[in-house]
Amino acid sequence: MSHNYIFSMEMTCEGCANAAKRVLGKLG
């Protein structure tokens, strides 16, 4: 649940979007 909340926050921030993409790459 916590992860989902953070992801939503990053998605809202266009600049944070880059960070989210990096996290996804790490997970993948």
N, C-alpha and C positions, 0 to 999 in steps of 0.2 A: 504494500500500500504506500509506504513512504517513497519508494522508487517512483511509483506512478505519479505521485504529487510533484516530485522534483521534475520529472519529465515534462509535465504539463507546464510548469513554471518556465522551463527553458524554451518550450515551444512558443510561449507568449512573447518572450524576448527574442527579437530577430537576431541581435548580437549573440545571445546565449545559444541560438540555434547551432552555431559552429561547435560549441562545447558538446551539445547533445550528439551531434554527428560523430564527434571524436569518441564519445562514450560508446556509441553503437558500434563503431569500428573495433574498439577494444573488446567488446562483448563478442563480436563476430570474429 
